[in-house]
Structure formats: C-alpha cells, structure tokens
Amino acid sequence: MYSKIILLLALVAAVSAQSYYGHQQQYHHEEEHHGPVHYEYHYDVHDDHTGDVHGQKEARKDDSTQGEYYLIDADGHKR
C-alpha cells in the first residue's frame, strides 16, 4: 500500500516538474519610440538670512540644450 502511494507521489512530482522545464518563455522586445524632447525650467534662491543668492535656467529642444547658472558672492560679485 505504501509503495503505491510513494509511486503515485513520485509520478505526480515528475509530471509537475515536466511542465516547468518543458515550457520556454518567449520575450518580445519592443523598441521604444520617444517623441522630441522639449523642456524649460529655472530656479532662483534669494536667502536674506544666509546671504545665499544663486540660480539656474535651462532649456532643451530636440538635441540642443542651453542654460546658465549664476552665483552672487558675499561681496556682491556675480559669477
């Protein structure tokens, strides 16, 4: 009786394992298509408590990116 149960469990295990190893997943790679890139942003910091004054602006259109950064030193010089 025990040998029949063990044989049945072994058969179930073999059939179960076969479905995992017998199936190969196919992956489909989709090429990503992005539209033209356009953005524009800026920020400014003016902290009277610390004297920190700086900022940045940047703009991008397609493959061209332009921008600038500024900093005003404690002695008032703009870089």
C-alpha positions as CSV (number, residue, x, y, z in Angstrom):
1,M,0.0,0.0,0.0
2,Y,2.8,2.4,1.0
3,S,4.7,1.6,-2.2
4,K,1.6,2.6,-4.3
5,I,1.3,6.0,-2.5
6,I,5.0,6.6,-2.9
7,L,4.8,5.7,-6.6
8,L,1.8,7.9,-7.1
9,L,3.5,10.9,-5.4
10,A,6.7,10.3,-7.5
11,L,4.6,10.2,-10.7
12,V,2.8,13.5,-9.7
13,A,6.1,15.1,-8.9
14,A,7.6,14.0,-12.3
15,V,4.6,15.3,-14.2
16,S,4.6,18.6,-12.3
17,A,8.3,19.2,-12.9
18,Q,8.0,18.5,-16.6
19,S,5.6,21.4,-17.1
20,Y,8.2,23.8,-15.6
21,Y,11.1,22.6,-17.6
22,G,9.4,21.8,-20.8
23,H,7.9,25.3,-21.4
24,Q,10.2,28.1,-22.7
25,Q,9.0,31.6,-22.4
26,Q,9.3,33.9,-25.4
27,Y,10.2,37.5,-24.9
28,H,9.1,40.2,-27.3
29,H,11.3,43.3,-27.3
30,E,9.5,46.4,-28.3
31,E,11.7,49.3,-29.4
32,E,10.9,52.4,-27.5
33,H,9.9,55.4,-29.6
34,H,10.2,58.8,-27.9
35,G,8.9,62.0,-29.3
36,P,11.0,65.1,-29.5
37,V,12.2,66.4,-26.1
38,H,11.3,69.9,-25.1
39,Y,11.5,71.4,-21.7
40,E,12.3,74.6,-19.9
41,Y,12.9,75.3,-16.2
42,H,14.6,77.8,-13.9
43,Y,15.0,78.4,-10.2
44,D,16.3,81.3,-8.1
45,V,17.4,81.4,-4.5
46,H,17.5,84.6,-2.5
47,D,18.0,83.8,1.2
48,D,18.4,87.0,3.2
49,H,19.3,85.1,6.4
50,T,22.3,83.3,4.9
51,G,23.0,85.7,2.0
52,D,22.8,82.8,-0.4
53,V,21.9,84.1,-3.9
54,H,22.1,81.8,-6.9
55,G,20.0,80.4,-9.7
56,Q,19.9,78.3,-12.8
57,K,17.9,78.1,-16.0
58,E,17.9,75.5,-18.7
59,A,16.0,74.8,-21.9
60,R,16.1,71.9,-24.3
61,K,14.7,71.5,-27.8
62,D,15.4,68.2,-29.5
63,D,19.1,67.6,-29.2
64,S,20.1,71.2,-28.3
65,T,20.4,72.1,-24.6
66,Q,21.3,75.6,-23.4
67,G,21.4,77.0,-19.9
68,E,23.3,79.1,-17.4
69,Y,24.0,79.3,-13.7
70,Y,24.7,82.3,-11.7
71,L,26.1,83.0,-8.2
72,I,26.4,86.2,-6.3
73,D,29.3,86.2,-3.9
74,A,29.0,87.6,-0.4
75,D,31.0,90.7,-1.6
76,G,28.4,91.3,-4.4
77,H,30.3,89.9,-7.4
78,K,28.2,88.0,-9.9
79,R,29.8,84.9,-11.3
